[in-house]
Amino acid sequence: MAQTPAARWAETDDVPALLSLVHAAYRAGPESAGGWTTEAHLLDGLRATDEMVRSMIEHPAGGVLYYPDPDDPDRPIACCQLEWHDDSGYFGLFAVRPARQGGGIGKAVLAEAERRVAERGCTRMRMTVLSARTDLIAFYQRRGYATTGETQPFPYGDERFGTPKRDDLTFVELVKPLP
């Protein structure tokens, strides 16, 4: 298992590096082809915008965890968005650099995210995942998450979320009780 560097809270100066990481992990490109998280078969275009990531970083009840590359701290190897509201945490914008996927970093990031929201009094973590990403849903299920039966429509026509290649995309909600 790869050693996961300590996380820090992202700052707005980190937005370009975070966008580069997220797009490498989820969209088409030479780096994306090396990882298992790509959505290039489902979507073209952006995964997130500058404005979206800034908003996540500046959220009063949340933020973005930035995991710096030990050899180049200005280049993240992983990130995730966290929010906390009452008893519920939210996990999003999860990315691991494709060349580093499969070595345990993602599991460590998820565990750290759960720990941080539990420290804020949350008793559960929730997330939404594209329903077509059955491999990703299975990854979360192996870590204790369960689908709730709740779905959300994909924001067709809003290019901030990418250009769909299919007309049947939805998000499914997953939840895990926290200790």
Biotite code that builds the C-alpha atoms (Angstrom):
import biotite.structure as struc

atoms = struc.array([
    struc.Atom([0.000, 0.000, 0.000], chain_id="A", res_id=1, res_name="MET", atom_name="CA", element="C"),
    struc.Atom([1.346, 3.416, -0.954], chain_id="A", res_id=2, res_name="ALA", atom_name="CA", element="C"),
    struc.Atom([2.080, 5.924, 1.756], chain_id="A", res_id=3, res_name="GLN", atom_name="CA", element="C"),
    struc.Atom([-0.508, 8.694, 1.689], chain_id="A", res_id=4, res_name="THR", atom_name="CA", element="C"),
    struc.Atom([0.849, 12.163, 2.473], chain_id="A", res_id=5, res_name="PRO", atom_name="CA", element="C"),
    struc.Atom([-0.812, 14.267, 5.150], chain_id="A", res_id=6, res_name="ALA", atom_name="CA", element="C"),
    struc.Atom([-3.716, 16.337, 3.889], chain_id="A", res_id=7, res_name="ALA", atom_name="CA", element="C"),
    struc.Atom([-4.132, 20.058, 4.250], chain_id="A", res_id=8, res_name="ARG", atom_name="CA", element="C"),
    struc.Atom([-7.115, 22.262, 3.552], chain_id="A", res_id=9, res_name="TRP", atom_name="CA", element="C"),
    struc.Atom([-6.926, 23.644, 0.034], chain_id="A", res_id=10, res_name="ALA", atom_name="CA", element="C"),
    struc.Atom([-6.663, 27.366, -0.582], chain_id="A", res_id=11, res_name="GLU", atom_name="CA", element="C"),
    struc.Atom([-7.950, 29.303, -3.570], chain_id="A", res_id=12, res_name="THR", atom_name="CA", element="C"),
    struc.Atom([-4.407, 29.423, -5.009], chain_id="A", res_id=13, res_name="ASP", atom_name="CA", element="C"),
    struc.Atom([-4.669, 25.620, -5.346], chain_id="A", res_id=14, res_name="ASP", atom_name="CA", element="C"),
    struc.Atom([-7.621, 25.741, -7.766], chain_id="A", res_id=15, res_name="VAL", atom_name="CA", element="C"),
    struc.Atom([-5.610, 25.305, -11.014], chain_id="A", res_id=16, res_name="PRO", atom_name="CA", element="C"),
    struc.Atom([-3.699, 22.309, -9.616], chain_id="A", res_id=17, res_name="ALA", atom_name="CA", element="C"),
    struc.Atom([-6.914, 20.746, -8.273], chain_id="A", res_id=18, res_name="LEU", atom_name="CA", element="C"),
    struc.Atom([-8.691, 21.182, -11.613], chain_id="A", res_id=19, res_name="LEU", atom_name="CA", element="C"),
    struc.Atom([-5.756, 19.560, -13.388], chain_id="A", res_id=20, res_name="SER", atom_name="CA", element="C"),
    struc.Atom([-5.922, 16.571, -11.022], chain_id="A", res_id=21, res_name="LEU", atom_name="CA", element="C"),
    struc.Atom([-9.704, 16.168, -11.280], chain_id="A", res_id=22, res_name="VAL", atom_name="CA", element="C"),
    struc.Atom([-9.720, 16.374, -15.072], chain_id="A", res_id=23, res_name="HIS", atom_name="CA", element="C"),
    struc.Atom([-6.806, 13.906, -15.301], chain_id="A", res_id=24, res_name="ALA", atom_name="CA", element="C"),
    struc.Atom([-8.683, 11.426, -13.110], chain_id="A", res_id=25, res_name="ALA", atom_name="CA", element="C"),
    struc.Atom([-12.100, 11.697, -14.777], chain_id="A", res_id=26, res_name="TYR", atom_name="CA", element="C"),
    struc.Atom([-11.855, 12.955, -18.347], chain_id="A", res_id=27, res_name="ARG", atom_name="CA", element="C"),
    struc.Atom([-10.118, 11.893, -21.535], chain_id="A", res_id=28, res_name="ALA", atom_name="CA", element="C"),
    struc.Atom([-6.431, 12.544, -21.936], chain_id="A", res_id=29, res_name="GLY", atom_name="CA", element="C"),
    struc.Atom([-3.134, 10.706, -21.789], chain_id="A", res_id=30, res_name="PRO", atom_name="CA", element="C"),
    struc.Atom([-2.982, 10.677, -17.977], chain_id="A", res_id=31, res_name="GLU", atom_name="CA", element="C"),
    struc.Atom([-6.627, 9.626, -17.575], chain_id="A", res_id=32, res_name="SER", atom_name="CA", element="C"),
    struc.Atom([-6.116, 6.441, -19.576], chain_id="A", res_id=33, res_name="ALA", atom_name="CA", element="C"),
    struc.Atom([-3.864, 5.057, -16.827], chain_id="A", res_id=34, res_name="GLY", atom_name="CA", element="C"),
    struc.Atom([-6.544, 5.071, -14.121], chain_id="A", res_id=35, res_name="GLY", atom_name="CA", element="C"),
    struc.Atom([-9.782, 3.240, -13.469], chain_id="A", res_id=36, res_name="TRP", atom_name="CA", element="C"),
    struc.Atom([-11.833, 6.318, -12.503], chain_id="A", res_id=37, res_name="THR", atom_name="CA", element="C"),
    struc.Atom([-12.154, 7.842, -15.964], chain_id="A", res_id=38, res_name="THR", atom_name="CA", element="C"),
    struc.Atom([-15.617, 8.886, -17.099], chain_id="A", res_id=39, res_name="GLU", atom_name="CA", element="C"),
    struc.Atom([-14.430, 9.592, -20.658], chain_id="A", res_id=40, res_name="ALA", atom_name="CA", element="C"),
    struc.Atom([-16.763, 6.890, -22.006], chain_id="A", res_id=41, res_name="HIS", atom_name="CA", element="C"),
    struc.Atom([-19.713, 8.739, -20.420], chain_id="A", res_id=42, res_name="LEU", atom_name="CA", element="C"),
    struc.Atom([-18.849, 12.441, -20.625], chain_id="A", res_id=43, res_name="LEU", atom_name="CA", element="C"),
    struc.Atom([-16.706, 14.906, -22.540], chain_id="A", res_id=44, res_name="ASP", atom_name="CA", element="C"),
    struc.Atom([-15.702, 18.349, -21.379], chain_id="A", res_id=45, res_name="GLY", atom_name="CA", element="C"),
    struc.Atom([-15.219, 19.606, -17.865], chain_id="A", res_id=46, res_name="LEU", atom_name="CA", element="C"),
    struc.Atom([-15.597, 17.690, -14.603], chain_id="A", res_id=47, res_name="ARG", atom_name="CA", element="C"),
    struc.Atom([-15.536, 20.917, -12.561], chain_id="A", res_id=48, res_name="ALA", atom_name="CA", element="C"),
    struc.Atom([-14.985, 24.623, -13.121], chain_id="A", res_id=49, res_name="THR", atom_name="CA", element="C"),
    struc.Atom([-12.754, 27.160, -11.418], chain_id="A", res_id=50, res_name="ASP", atom_name="CA", element="C"),
    struc.Atom([-15.819, 28.775, -9.851], chain_id="A", res_id=51, res_name="GLU", atom_name="CA", element="C"),
    struc.Atom([-17.168, 25.452, -8.539], chain_id="A", res_id=52, res_name="MET", atom_name="CA", element="C"),
    struc.Atom([-13.887, 24.476, -6.875], chain_id="A", res_id=53, res_name="VAL", atom_name="CA", element="C"),
    struc.Atom([-13.429, 27.954, -5.371], chain_id="A", res_id=54, res_name="ARG", atom_name="CA", element="C"),
    struc.Atom([-16.925, 27.724, -3.918], chain_id="A", res_id=55, res_name="SER", atom_name="CA", element="C"),
    struc.Atom([-16.120, 24.330, -2.376], chain_id="A", res_id=56, res_name="MET", atom_name="CA", element="C"),
    struc.Atom([-12.889, 25.662, -0.849], chain_id="A", res_id=57, res_name="ILE", atom_name="CA", element="C"),
    struc.Atom([-14.624, 28.733, 0.588], chain_id="A", res_id=58, res_name="GLU", atom_name="CA", element="C"),
    struc.Atom([-17.705, 26.874, 1.869], chain_id="A", res_id=59, res_name="HIS", atom_name="CA", element="C"),
    struc.Atom([-18.357, 27.900, 5.499], chain_id="A", res_id=60, res_name="PRO", atom_name="CA", element="C"),
    struc.Atom([-19.261, 24.314, 6.499], chain_id="A", res_id=61, res_name="ALA", atom_name="CA", element="C"),
    struc.Atom([-16.721, 22.437, 4.434], chain_id="A", res_id=62, res_name="GLY", atom_name="CA", element="C"),
    struc.Atom([-13.681, 22.607, 2.231], chain_id="A", res_id=63, res_name="GLY", atom_name="CA", element="C"),
    struc.Atom([-11.410, 20.607, -0.037], chain_id="A", res_id=64, res_name="VAL", atom_name="CA", element="C"),
    struc.Atom([-8.677, 18.345, 1.302], chain_id="A", res_id=65, res_name="LEU", atom_name="CA", element="C"),
    struc.Atom([-5.447, 18.619, -0.711], chain_id="A", res_id=66, res_name="TYR", atom_name="CA", element="C"),
    struc.Atom([-2.933, 15.763, -0.632], chain_id="A", res_id=67, res_name="TYR", atom_name="CA", element="C"),
    struc.Atom([0.397, 17.119, -1.927], chain_id="A", res_id=68, res_name="PRO", atom_name="CA", element="C"),
    struc.Atom([2.812, 15.014, -3.944], chain_id="A", res_id=69, res_name="ASP", atom_name="CA", element="C"),
    struc.Atom([5.802, 14.458, -1.614], chain_id="A", res_id=70, res_name="PRO", atom_name="CA", element="C"),
    struc.Atom([8.151, 15.197, -4.532], chain_id="A", res_id=71, res_name="ASP", atom_name="CA", element="C"),
    struc.Atom([6.251, 18.273, -5.749], chain_id="A", res_id=72, res_name="ASP", atom_name="CA", element="C"),
    struc.Atom([3.937, 19.840, -3.114], chain_id="A", res_id=73, res_name="PRO", atom_name="CA", element="C"),
    struc.Atom([2.420, 22.174, -5.729], chain_id="A", res_id=74, res_name="ASP", atom_name="CA", element="C"),
    struc.Atom([1.002, 19.101, -7.492], chain_id="A", res_id=75, res_name="ARG", atom_name="CA", element="C"),
    struc.Atom([-1.693, 17.174, -5.622], chain_id="A", res_id=76, res_name="PRO", atom_name="CA", element="C"),
    struc.Atom([-1.874, 13.388, -5.802], chain_id="A", res_id=77, res_name="ILE", atom_name="CA", element="C"),
    struc.Atom([-5.400, 13.334, -4.357], chain_id="A", res_id=78, res_name="ALA", atom_name="CA", element="C"),
    struc.Atom([-8.236, 15.556, -3.199], chain_id="A", res_id=79, res_name="CYS", atom_name="CA", element="C"),
    struc.Atom([-11.792, 15.428, -1.922], chain_id="A", res_id=80, res_name="CYS", atom_name="CA", element="C"),
    struc.Atom([-14.548, 17.866, -1.045], chain_id="A", res_id=81, res_name="GLN", atom_name="CA", element="C"),
    struc.Atom([-16.144, 17.696, 2.400], chain_id="A", res_id=82, res_name="LEU", atom_name="CA", element="C"),
    struc.Atom([-19.236, 19.376, 3.807], chain_id="A", res_id=83, res_name="GLU", atom_name="CA", element="C"),
    struc.Atom([-20.933, 18.883, 7.142], chain_id="A", res_id=84, res_name="TRP", atom_name="CA", element="C"),
    struc.Atom([-24.495, 19.763, 8.045], chain_id="A", res_id=85, res_name="HIS", atom_name="CA", element="C"),
    struc.Atom([-26.091, 18.688, 11.321], chain_id="A", res_id=86, res_name="ASP", atom_name="CA", element="C"),
    struc.Atom([-25.448, 14.928, 11.558], chain_id="A", res_id=87, res_name="ASP", atom_name="CA", element="C"),
    struc.Atom([-24.526, 14.376, 7.902], chain_id="A", res_id=88, res_name="SER", atom_name="CA", element="C"),
    struc.Atom([-21.228, 14.739, 6.065], chain_id="A", res_id=89, res_name="GLY", atom_name="CA", element="C"),
    struc.Atom([-20.980, 14.977, 2.287], chain_id="A", res_id=90, res_name="TYR", atom_name="CA", element="C"),
    struc.Atom([-18.073, 13.562, 0.232], chain_id="A", res_id=91, res_name="PHE", atom_name="CA", element="C"),
    struc.Atom([-17.401, 14.766, -3.314], chain_id="A", res_id=92, res_name="GLY", atom_name="CA", element="C"),
    struc.Atom([-14.782, 15.897, -5.855], chain_id="A", res_id=93, res_name="LEU", atom_name="CA", element="C"),
    struc.Atom([-12.781, 12.759, -5.041], chain_id="A", res_id=94, res_name="PHE", atom_name="CA", element="C"),
    struc.Atom([-9.760, 12.253, -7.254], chain_id="A", res_id=95, res_name="ALA", atom_name="CA", element="C"),
    struc.Atom([-6.498, 10.330, -7.139], chain_id="A", res_id=96, res_name="VAL", atom_name="CA", element="C"),
    struc.Atom([-3.847, 10.920, -9.790], chain_id="A", res_id=97, res_name="ARG", atom_name="CA", element="C"),
    struc.Atom([-4.261, 8.045, -12.290], chain_id="A", res_id=98, res_name="PRO", atom_name="CA", element="C"),
    struc.Atom([-0.645, 6.865, -12.004], chain_id="A", res_id=99, res_name="ALA", atom_name="CA", element="C"),
    struc.Atom([-1.153, 6.503, -8.223], chain_id="A", res_id=100, res_name="ARG", atom_name="CA", element="C"),
    struc.Atom([-4.501, 4.679, -8.342], chain_id="A", res_id=101, res_name="GLN", atom_name="CA", element="C"),
    struc.Atom([-4.739, 1.116, -7.094], chain_id="A", res_id=102, res_name="GLY", atom_name="CA", element="C"),
    struc.Atom([-2.187, 1.549, -4.306], chain_id="A", res_id=103, res_name="GLY", atom_name="CA", element="C"),
    struc.Atom([-4.464, 2.331, -1.377], chain_id="A", res_id=104, res_name="GLY", atom_name="CA", element="C"),
    struc.Atom([-4.382, 6.128, -1.527], chain_id="A", res_id=105, res_name="ILE", atom_name="CA", element="C"),
    struc.Atom([-8.091, 6.376, -2.333], chain_id="A", res_id=106, res_name="GLY", atom_name="CA", element="C"),
    struc.Atom([-9.023, 4.154, 0.613], chain_id="A", res_id=107, res_name="LYS", atom_name="CA", element="C"),
    struc.Atom([-6.858, 6.288, 2.912], chain_id="A", res_id=108, res_name="ALA", atom_name="CA", element="C"),
    struc.Atom([-8.389, 9.543, 1.622], chain_id="A", res_id=109, res_name="VAL", atom_name="CA", element="C"),
    struc.Atom([-11.911, 8.200, 2.157], chain_id="A", res_id=110, res_name="LEU", atom_name="CA", element="C"),
    struc.Atom([-11.058, 7.039, 5.702], chain_id="A", res_id=111, res_name="ALA", atom_name="CA", element="C"),
    struc.Atom([-9.554, 10.441, 6.538], chain_id="A", res_id=112, res_name="GLU", atom_name="CA", element="C"),
    struc.Atom([-12.627, 12.213, 5.149], chain_id="A", res_id=113, res_name="ALA", atom_name="CA", element="C"),
    struc.Atom([-14.899, 10.051, 7.306], chain_id="A", res_id=114, res_name="GLU", atom_name="CA", element="C"),
    struc.Atom([-12.750, 10.757, 10.372], chain_id="A", res_id=115, res_name="ARG", atom_name="CA", element="C"),
    struc.Atom([-12.844, 14.515, 9.792], chain_id="A", res_id=116, res_name="ARG", atom_name="CA", element="C"),
    struc.Atom([-16.622, 14.756, 9.430], chain_id="A", res_id=117, res_name="VAL", atom_name="CA", element="C"),
    struc.Atom([-17.136, 12.443, 12.425], chain_id="A", res_id=118, res_name="ALA", atom_name="CA", element="C"),
    struc.Atom([-14.987, 14.854, 14.473], chain_id="A", res_id=119, res_name="GLU", atom_name="CA", element="C"),
    struc.Atom([-17.541, 17.529, 13.582], chain_id="A", res_id=120, res_name="ARG", atom_name="CA", element="C"),
    struc.Atom([-20.370, 15.445, 15.020], chain_id="A", res_id=121, res_name="GLY", atom_name="CA", element="C"),
    struc.Atom([-21.587, 13.777, 11.838], chain_id="A", res_id=122, res_name="CYS", atom_name="CA", element="C"),
    struc.Atom([-23.006, 10.286, 12.268], chain_id="A", res_id=123, res_name="THR", atom_name="CA", element="C"),
    struc.Atom([-23.153, 9.458, 8.567], chain_id="A", res_id=124, res_name="ARG", atom_name="CA", element="C"),
    struc.Atom([-21.381, 10.255, 5.309], chain_id="A", res_id=125, res_name="MET", atom_name="CA", element="C"),
    struc.Atom([-23.285, 10.621, 2.064], chain_id="A", res_id=126, res_name="ARG", atom_name="CA", element="C"),
    struc.Atom([-22.268, 11.013, -1.554], chain_id="A", res_id=127, res_name="MET", atom_name="CA", element="C"),
    struc.Atom([-23.695, 10.860, -5.049], chain_id="A", res_id=128, res_name="THR", atom_name="CA", element="C"),
    struc.Atom([-22.200, 8.769, -7.856], chain_id="A", res_id=129, res_name="VAL", atom_name="CA", element="C"),
    struc.Atom([-23.148, 8.421, -11.515], chain_id="A", res_id=130, res_name="LEU", atom_name="CA", element="C"),
    struc.Atom([-25.412, 5.379, -11.743], chain_id="A", res_id=131, res_name="SER", atom_name="CA", element="C"),
    struc.Atom([-23.477, 4.127, -14.786], chain_id="A", res_id=132, res_name="ALA", atom_name="CA", element="C"),
    struc.Atom([-20.296, 3.887, -12.662], chain_id="A", res_id=133, res_name="ARG", atom_name="CA", element="C"),
    struc.Atom([-21.079, 0.458, -11.230], chain_id="A", res_id=134, res_name="THR", atom_name="CA", element="C"),
    struc.Atom([-17.369, -0.200, -10.580], chain_id="A", res_id=135, res_name="ASP", atom_name="CA", element="C"),
    struc.Atom([-17.135, 2.943, -8.463], chain_id="A", res_id=136, res_name="LEU", atom_name="CA", element="C"),
    struc.Atom([-20.362, 2.153, -6.612], chain_id="A", res_id=137, res_name="ILE", atom_name="CA", element="C"),
    struc.Atom([-18.940, -1.314, -5.843], chain_id="A", res_id=138, res_name="ALA", atom_name="CA", element="C"),
    struc.Atom([-15.736, 0.321, -4.492], chain_id="A", res_id=139, res_name="PHE", atom_name="CA", element="C"),
    struc.Atom([-17.805, 2.351, -2.025], chain_id="A", res_id=140, res_name="TYR", atom_name="CA", element="C"),
    struc.Atom([-20.005, -0.607, -1.102], chain_id="A", res_id=141, res_name="GLN", atom_name="CA", element="C"),
    struc.Atom([-16.882, -2.583, -0.149], chain_id="A", res_id=142, res_name="ARG", atom_name="CA", element="C"),
    struc.Atom([-16.131, 0.269, 2.253], chain_id="A", res_id=143, res_name="ARG", atom_name="CA", element="C"),
    struc.Atom([-19.496, 0.118, 3.991], chain_id="A", res_id=144, res_name="GLY", atom_name="CA", element="C"),
    struc.Atom([-21.618, 2.436, 1.844], chain_id="A", res_id=145, res_name="TYR", atom_name="CA", element="C"),
    struc.Atom([-25.112, 1.444, 0.744], chain_id="A", res_id=146, res_name="ALA", atom_name="CA", element="C"),
    struc.Atom([-27.383, 2.879, -1.918], chain_id="A", res_id=147, res_name="THR", atom_name="CA", element="C"),
    struc.Atom([-30.407, 4.645, -0.453], chain_id="A", res_id=148, res_name="THR", atom_name="CA", element="C"),
    struc.Atom([-32.725, 4.329, -3.443], chain_id="A", res_id=149, res_name="GLY", atom_name="CA", element="C"),
    struc.Atom([-32.629, 8.110, -3.871], chain_id="A", res_id=150, res_name="GLU", atom_name="CA", element="C"),
    struc.Atom([-31.570, 9.432, -7.274], chain_id="A", res_id=151, res_name="THR", atom_name="CA", element="C"),
    struc.Atom([-30.917, 12.854, -8.744], chain_id="A", res_id=152, res_name="GLN", atom_name="CA", element="C"),
    struc.Atom([-31.105, 13.768, -12.417], chain_id="A", res_id=153, res_name="PRO", atom_name="CA", element="C"),
    struc.Atom([-27.921, 14.553, -14.297], chain_id="A", res_id=154, res_name="PHE", atom_name="CA", element="C"),
    struc.Atom([-27.818, 18.310, -15.108], chain_id="A", res_id=155, res_name="PRO", atom_name="CA", element="C"),
    struc.Atom([-28.157, 17.917, -18.876], chain_id="A", res_id=156, res_name="TYR", atom_name="CA", element="C"),
    struc.Atom([-27.490, 21.196, -20.674], chain_id="A", res_id=157, res_name="GLY", atom_name="CA", element="C"),
    struc.Atom([-25.212, 22.543, -17.930], chain_id="A", res_id=158, res_name="ASP", atom_name="CA", element="C"),
    struc.Atom([-21.750, 22.251, -19.456], chain_id="A", res_id=159, res_name="GLU", atom_name="CA", element="C"),
    struc.Atom([-20.112, 22.939, -16.078], chain_id="A", res_id=160, res_name="ARG", atom_name="CA", element="C"),
    struc.Atom([-20.647, 19.208, -15.443], chain_id="A", res_id=161, res_name="PHE", atom_name="CA", element="C"),
    struc.Atom([-19.511, 17.957, -18.838], chain_id="A", res_id=162, res_name="GLY", atom_name="CA", element="C"),
    struc.Atom([-21.140, 16.994, -22.102], chain_id="A", res_id=163, res_name="THR", atom_name="CA", element="C"),
    struc.Atom([-22.949, 13.657, -21.784], chain_id="A", res_id=164, res_name="PRO", atom_name="CA", element="C"),
    struc.Atom([-22.459, 10.915, -24.354], chain_id="A", res_id=165, res_name="LYS", atom_name="CA", element="C"),
    struc.Atom([-25.576, 9.105, -23.096], chain_id="A", res_id=166, res_name="ARG", atom_name="CA", element="C"),
    struc.Atom([-29.115, 10.200, -22.293], chain_id="A", res_id=167, res_name="ASP", atom_name="CA", element="C"),
    struc.Atom([-29.669, 7.927, -19.278], chain_id="A", res_id=168, res_name="ASP", atom_name="CA", element="C"),
    struc.Atom([-27.296, 9.413, -16.683], chain_id="A", res_id=169, res_name="LEU", atom_name="CA", element="C"),
    struc.Atom([-28.477, 9.900, -13.114], chain_id="A", res_id=170, res_name="THR", atom_name="CA", element="C"),
    struc.Atom([-26.799, 10.148, -9.731], chain_id="A", res_id=171, res_name="PHE", atom_name="CA", element="C"),
    struc.Atom([-27.427, 7.583, -6.999], chain_id="A", res_id=172, res_name="VAL", atom_name="CA", element="C"),
    struc.Atom([-27.028, 8.438, -3.341], chain_id="A", res_id=173, res_name="GLU", atom_name="CA", element="C"),
    struc.Atom([-24.848, 6.293, -1.092], chain_id="A", res_id=174, res_name="LEU", atom_name="CA", element="C"),
    struc.Atom([-24.668, 6.571, 2.697], chain_id="A", res_id=175, res_name="VAL", atom_name="CA", element="C"),
    struc.Atom([-22.490, 5.058, 5.404], chain_id="A", res_id=176, res_name="LYS", atom_name="CA", element="C"),
    struc.Atom([-23.062, 5.258, 9.156], chain_id="A", res_id=177, res_name="PRO", atom_name="CA", element="C"),
    struc.Atom([-20.009, 6.642, 10.960], chain_id="A", res_id=178, res_name="LEU", atom_name="CA", element="C"),
    struc.Atom([-18.773, 5.469, 14.364], chain_id="A", res_id=179, res_name="PRO", atom_name="CA", element="C"),
])
